Amino acid sequence: MARKNRDHYEPDDASTEPELSCWLCSRRMGNVTEWHHPVPKSRGGKERQPVHPICHRTIHANFSNSDLEKRFATVDALLAHDEIGRFVDWIANKPPDFNAPTKDRR
């Protein structure tokens, strides 16, 4: 059985788990999946979407919870943002478990 907690999902046996893709970049998920709340939990959000750790860090490095709730609660809104669009273009050909330092929030 897979080990699950609030923020991470690590399958014990990948052959029994459905293949997930990242909500932000659409690449296949790697060994670690984090769950992003498009509307932050602190703002009443319940929905969760699977994202790579680097994609999750990039979202939160660029937007406050208030921004996410009011203007960037959809993947289309995020992708329309210049910095997120450039990030998704840059990461498109990287392997699923690719990791790199993420800038701090402005």
C-alpha positions in Angstrom: 0.0 0.0 0.0 1.2 3.5 -0.7 2.4 5.8 2.0 0.3 9.0 2.0 0.3 12.2 4.1 -1.0 15.6 3.6 1.6 16.8 1.1 3.5 13.9 -0.4 2.6 10.7 -2.2 5.2 8.0 -2.7 3.9 4.8 -4.4 5.3 1.5 -3.0 4.7 -0.2 -6.4 4.4 2.1 -9.3 2.7 -0.6 -11.4 -0.4 -0.5 -9.3 -0.8 3.2 -9.1 -2.4 5.3 -11.9 0.0 7.5 -13.8 -0.3 11.1 -12.7 0.8 14.2 -14.5 1.7 17.5 -13.0 -1.2 20.0 -12.8 1.2 22.9 -13.7 3.7 21.6 -16.2 1.8 18.4 -17.5 5.0 16.3 -17.2 4.7 12.7 -15.8 5.1 12.6 -12.1 8.3 11.2 -10.6 8.9 9.5 -7.3 7.6 12.3 -5.1 4.3 14.0 -5.6 3.2 17.1 -3.7 -0.4 18.3 -3.6 -1.2 21.9 -4.3 -4.4 23.6 -3.2 -5.3 26.0 -6.1 -7.3 27.9 -3.6 -5.1 27.8 -0.4 -6.5 25.8 2.5 -6.2 29.0 4.6 -8.7 30.6 2.2 -11.1 27.7 2.4 -9.8 25.6 -0.5 -10.5 21.9 -0.5 -9.4 20.8 -4.0 -5.9 19.4 -4.4 -3.8 18.9 -7.5 -0.7 16.8 -8.0 2.5 18.8 -8.7 6.2 18.2 -8.8 8.1 19.6 -5.8 9.9 22.1 -8.0 6.6 23.2 -9.6 5.0 23.6 -6.2 8.0 25.7 -4.9 7.8 27.9 -8.0 4.1 28.6 -7.5 4.6 29.6 -3.9 7.8 31.6 -4.6 5.8 33.8 -7.0 2.5 34.2 -5.3 1.0 34.9 -1.9 -2.0 33.0 -0.7 -4.1 36.0 -1.4 -2.9 36.2 -5.0 -3.6 32.5 -5.5 -7.1 32.8 -4.2 -8.0 35.9 -6.1 -6.2 35.8 -9.4 -4.3 32.5 -9.9 -6.5 29.7 -8.7 -6.6 28.0 -12.2 -3.8 26.5 -14.2 -4.6 28.7 -17.1 -4.2 31.9 -15.0 -0.9 30.6 -13.7 0.4 29.7 -17.2 -0.6 33.2 -18.5 1.8 34.8 -16.0 5.1 35.6 -17.7 7.4 34.0 -15.1 5.4 30.8 -14.7 5.1 30.5 -18.5 8.9 30.8 -18.8 9.4 28.3 -16.0 7.1 25.7 -17.7 8.8 26.2 -21.0 12.2 25.7 -19.3 11.2 22.6 -17.4 9.3 20.9 -20.2 12.2 18.6 -21.3 13.6 17.9 -17.8 13.1 14.4 -16.2 10.2 13.9 -13.8 12.5 13.9 -10.7 14.5 17.0 -11.8 15.3 19.3 -9.0 17.0 22.7 -8.8 17.2 25.7 -6.4 14.0 27.8 -6.4 14.2 31.5 -5.9 12.7 33.1 -2.8 9.4 35.0 -2.9 9.8 38.6 -4.0 
